[in-house]
Amino acid sequence: MKNKKNIENDEIDCLLEAIWRRYGYDFRHYSRASIKRRIRHHMGLSDCQHISEMIPKIFHDESFFESLLNDLSISVTQMFRDPVVFNSIRQQIFPKLKTYARINIWHAGCSTGEEAYTLAILLEEEGLLNRAQIYATDFNNASIDKASRGIYPLKSLQNCNELYLSSGGKHKISDYYHANYEAIKFKQSLVDHITFAHHNLTCDQVFAQMHLILCRNVLIYFDKTLQNHVLDLCRDSLVSQGFLVLGDKENLDFTSVREDFDNFSQPHRIYRKRAGW
């Protein structure tokens, strides 16, 4: 006879399978500890005594699924988060990208878009924005809708000017947005160079001919199988000698692509696709 813990794991397996079959969102290879914590949280909000009680709701109540999806989504982001990484992008990667007539950048798992606007600001200051296009993607449509509007609470930019300056900023962060009451809206010159789109890393296709990919703090929520799938996707989306930037707790050691990249800036988790791949 199975104990309570094993029964709960079976319920989670069935719930994730139901989500995959009904909506095409594949959480089956997400880190089990993280996904279990978020499912338990949502179970408490939905008056369900057991995880299995959520399965019929998944099949028959789309609003319930949308609410659960928001709980399963990882939405932790900030303007100029980890400024030393963005300073390294500015100082080490952008000079290499200046040799291209057009620059394609993919920000995979962009959440609500703050880091995509961070990239646009850096590109503007380095004289590259006019020939660059940022493709910022996420599987959460609510996050993409918010990102595409480019409107954020003013309080969300607290301490951002300090982070901006630490990233090598040349002006003031306030130069790049219009403030109105308690909100800010990024300037249209930045918005015009960012394409926000729905993209599911678990099942959607490559973004071809990218010169730079940021996939930061995404892999930590996946198991090894899905990590390798996403890294294969990133490798196949990059041009020869293109750049891949991961989060500070992520690396290519013991992955399927470890032989396809060189360590370009190991402390900042920046890798460069090997020539001829």
C-alpha positions as CSV (number, residue, x, y, z in Angstrom):
1,M,0.0,0.0,0.0
2,K,1.3,3.4,-1.0
3,N,2.0,6.0,1.7
4,K,0.6,9.5,1.7
5,K,3.7,11.0,0.0
6,N,3.6,8.5,-2.9
7,I,-0.1,9.1,-3.4
8,E,0.6,12.8,-3.6
9,N,3.3,12.3,-6.2
10,D,0.9,10.2,-8.3
11,E,-1.7,12.9,-8.0
12,I,0.8,15.5,-9.2
13,D,1.8,13.2,-12.1
14,C,-1.9,12.9,-13.1
15,L,-2.5,16.7,-12.8
16,L,0.5,17.6,-14.9
17,E,-0.5,15.0,-17.5
18,A,-4.1,16.5,-17.6
19,I,-2.6,20.0,-18.1
20,W,-0.4,18.7,-21.0
21,R,-3.3,16.9,-22.7
22,R,-5.9,19.6,-22.3
23,Y,-3.8,22.8,-22.9
24,G,-0.4,21.7,-24.2
25,Y,1.6,23.2,-21.3
26,D,4.2,20.7,-20.3
27,F,5.2,20.9,-16.6
28,R,6.1,17.2,-16.4
29,H,9.8,17.9,-16.5
30,Y,9.9,20.9,-14.1
31,S,11.8,20.6,-10.9
32,R,9.5,18.4,-8.7
33,A,10.2,20.4,-5.5
34,S,9.2,23.7,-7.1
35,I,6.2,22.4,-8.9
36,K,4.9,20.6,-5.8
37,R,5.2,23.8,-3.7
38,R,3.2,25.8,-6.2
39,I,0.5,23.2,-6.6
40,R,0.1,22.9,-2.9
41,H,-0.2,26.7,-2.6
42,H,-2.9,26.8,-5.3
43,M,-4.8,23.9,-3.7
44,G,-5.1,25.9,-0.6
45,L,-6.6,28.8,-2.5
46,S,-9.1,26.6,-4.4
47,D,-10.7,24.9,-1.4
48,C,-9.5,21.5,-2.6
49,Q,-8.7,18.9,0.0
50,H,-6.6,16.7,-2.4
51,I,-4.6,17.5,-5.5
52,S,-6.7,15.0,-7.5
53,E,-9.7,17.2,-7.0
54,M,-8.1,19.8,-9.2
55,I,-8.0,17.4,-12.2
56,P,-11.7,17.7,-13.3
57,K,-11.4,21.5,-12.9
58,I,-8.5,21.5,-15.3
59,F,-10.6,19.7,-18.0
60,H,-13.8,21.7,-17.5
61,D,-12.9,25.1,-16.1
62,E,-10.6,27.3,-18.2
63,S,-10.6,30.1,-15.7
64,F,-9.3,27.7,-13.0
65,F,-6.5,26.6,-15.3
66,E,-5.5,30.2,-16.0
67,S,-5.4,30.9,-12.3
68,L,-3.2,27.8,-11.7
69,L,-1.0,28.7,-14.7
70,N,-0.2,32.0,-13.0
71,D,0.8,30.2,-9.9
72,L,3.0,27.8,-11.8
73,S,4.7,30.6,-13.7
74,I,8.0,31.9,-12.3
75,S,7.8,35.7,-12.5
76,V,10.9,37.0,-10.7
77,T,12.5,39.8,-12.6
78,Q,13.8,43.4,-12.2
79,M,15.4,46.1,-14.3
80,F,19.2,45.7,-14.3
81,R,19.1,42.7,-12.1
82,D,22.7,41.4,-11.6
83,P,24.3,44.6,-13.0
84,V,27.8,43.1,-13.3
85,V,26.3,40.7,-15.9
86,F,24.8,43.5,-17.9
87,N,28.1,45.4,-17.6
88,S,29.9,42.4,-19.0
89,I,27.3,42.1,-21.9
90,R,28.0,45.8,-22.6
91,Q,31.8,45.7,-22.3
92,Q,32.5,42.2,-23.8
93,I,29.7,41.1,-26.0
94,F,28.4,44.3,-27.7
95,P,31.8,45.1,-29.2
96,K,31.7,41.7,-31.0
97,L,28.1,42.3,-32.2
98,K,29.1,45.7,-33.7
99,T,30.5,43.8,-36.7
100,Y,27.0,42.7,-37.7
101,A,24.7,44.8,-39.9
102,R,21.7,43.4,-38.0
103,I,21.6,42.1,-34.5
104,N,19.0,39.5,-33.3
105,I,18.6,38.9,-29.6
106,W,16.3,36.4,-28.0
107,H,15.3,36.8,-24.4
108,A,13.8,33.4,-23.5
109,G,11.6,33.4,-20.4
110,C,11.3,37.2,-20.3
111,S,8.4,37.2,-17.7
112,T,7.0,40.7,-17.5
113,G,9.7,42.2,-19.7
114,E,11.9,44.3,-17.4
115,E,15.1,42.7,-18.6
116,A,14.1,43.1,-22.2
117,Y,13.9,46.9,-21.7
118,T,17.2,46.7,-19.8
119,L,18.8,45.3,-23.0
120,A,17.2,48.0,-25.1
121,I,18.6,50.7,-23.0
122,L,22.1,49.2,-23.1
123,L,21.9,48.8,-26.9
124,E,20.8,52.5,-27.2
125,E,23.7,53.7,-25.2
126,E,26.2,51.7,-27.2
127,G,24.8,52.9,-30.5
128,L,23.4,49.5,-31.5
129,L,19.6,49.8,-31.0
130,N,18.8,51.0,-34.5
131,R,20.1,47.8,-36.0
132,A,18.9,45.4,-33.3
133,Q,15.7,43.5,-32.6
134,I,15.0,41.9,-29.3
135,Y,12.6,38.9,-29.3
136,A,11.3,38.5,-25.8
137,T,9.2,35.4,-25.1
138,D,7.4,33.7,-22.3
139,F,4.7,31.0,-22.1
140,N,2.5,33.1,-19.8
141,N,0.2,35.3,-21.9
142,A,-0.6,37.6,-19.0
143,S,3.1,38.4,-18.5
144,I,3.6,39.0,-22.2
145,D,0.6,41.4,-22.3
146,K,2.0,43.4,-19.4
147,A,5.5,43.5,-21.0
148,S,4.2,44.6,-24.4
149,R,2.5,47.7,-22.8
150,G,5.8,48.9,-21.3
151,I,4.0,50.3,-18.3
152,Y,5.2,49.6,-14.8
153,P,4.5,50.9,-11.3
154,L,6.9,53.7,-10.4
155,K,7.8,52.0,-7.1
156,S,9.1,49.0,-9.1
157,L,12.0,51.2,-10.2
158,Q,13.2,52.0,-6.7
159,N,17.0,51.5,-6.5
160,C,17.1,50.9,-10.2
161,N,19.2,53.9,-10.9
162,E,22.0,52.5,-8.7
163,L,21.8,49.2,-10.5
164,Y,21.8,51.0,-13.8
165,L,24.9,52.9,-13.0
166,S,26.6,49.7,-11.8
167,S,25.9,48.2,-15.2
168,G,27.9,51.0,-16.8
169,G,24.9,53.3,-17.4
170,K,25.9,56.6,-19.0
171,H,22.9,58.8,-18.2
172,K,20.0,58.4,-15.8
173,I,17.4,55.6,-15.9
174,S,14.7,58.3,-15.9
175,D,15.9,59.5,-19.3
176,Y,14.2,56.3,-20.8
177,Y,10.7,56.6,-19.5
178,H,7.8,59.0,-19.0
179,A,6.4,59.2,-15.5
180,N,2.7,59.9,-14.8
181,Y,1.3,59.7,-11.3
182,E,2.4,56.3,-9.9
183,A,3.4,54.7,-13.2
184,I,6.1,54.9,-15.8
185,K,6.0,54.1,-19.5
186,F,9.1,53.3,-21.5
187,K,9.8,55.5,-24.5
188,Q,8.5,54.3,-27.8
189,S,12.0,54.3,-29.3
190,L,12.8,51.3,-27.0
191,V,9.4,49.6,-27.4
192,D,9.8,49.6,-31.2
193,H,12.8,47.4,-31.0
194,I,11.3,44.7,-28.8
195,T,8.9,42.0,-30.1
196,F,7.0,40.3,-27.3
197,A,5.6,36.9,-28.2
198,H,4.2,33.7,-26.7
199,H,6.8,30.9,-26.8
200,N,6.8,27.6,-24.9
201,L,10.3,26.3,-24.3
202,T,9.1,22.8,-23.7
203,C,7.5,22.3,-27.2
204,D,8.0,25.3,-29.5
205,Q,10.6,25.6,-32.2
206,V,13.9,27.4,-32.5
207,F,14.5,31.1,-33.1
208,A,16.9,31.0,-36.0
209,Q,19.9,33.3,-36.5
210,M,20.2,34.8,-33.1
211,H,23.4,36.6,-32.2
212,L,22.7,36.7,-28.4
213,I,20.4,34.6,-26.2
214,L,19.6,35.3,-22.6
215,C,18.0,32.4,-20.8
216,R,18.7,33.5,-17.2
217,N,17.3,31.7,-14.1
218,V,15.0,29.5,-16.2
219,L,16.9,26.2,-16.2
220,I,16.9,26.0,-12.4
221,Y,13.2,25.1,-12.5
222,F,13.7,22.2,-15.0
223,D,14.9,18.7,-14.6
224,K,17.9,17.4,-16.6
225,T,15.9,16.2,-19.5
226,L,14.2,19.5,-20.0
227,Q,17.4,21.5,-19.4
228,N,19.1,19.6,-22.2
229,H,16.1,20.1,-24.5
230,V,16.1,23.9,-23.9
231,L,19.9,24.1,-24.3
232,D,19.7,22.2,-27.6
233,L,17.1,24.8,-28.6
234,C,19.4,27.7,-27.7
235,R,22.4,26.2,-29.5
236,D,20.4,25.6,-32.6
237,S,19.0,29.1,-32.5
238,L,22.4,30.8,-32.4
239,V,24.6,31.8,-35.3
240,S,28.2,30.4,-35.2
241,Q,30.1,32.2,-32.4
242,G,26.8,33.6,-31.0
243,F,26.5,34.2,-27.3
244,L,24.4,32.5,-24.6
245,V,23.9,34.0,-21.1
246,L,22.6,31.9,-18.2
247,G,21.7,32.7,-14.6
248,D,24.3,32.7,-11.9
249,K,23.3,29.3,-10.6
250,E,23.2,27.7,-14.0
251,N,26.1,26.4,-16.2
252,L,26.7,24.0,-19.1
253,D,28.7,21.4,-17.1
254,F,27.3,17.9,-17.6
255,T,24.8,19.0,-20.2
256,S,24.2,17.8,-23.8
257,V,25.8,21.0,-25.3
258,R,28.9,21.3,-23.1
259,E,31.2,20.5,-26.1
260,D,29.4,23.0,-28.4
261,F,30.3,26.2,-26.4
262,D,33.4,27.9,-25.0
263,N,33.4,29.6,-21.7
264,F,33.5,33.3,-22.7
265,S,33.1,34.8,-19.2
266,Q,32.7,32.0,-16.7
267,P,32.0,34.2,-13.6
268,H,29.0,35.8,-15.4
269,R,27.8,32.5,-17.0
270,I,28.4,33.8,-20.6
271,Y,29.2,31.2,-23.2
272,R,30.1,31.4,-26.9
273,K,29.0,28.9,-29.5
274,R,32.0,27.3,-31.2
275,A,32.8,28.3,-34.7
276,G,31.6,25.9,-37.4
277,W,28.9,24.3,-35.2
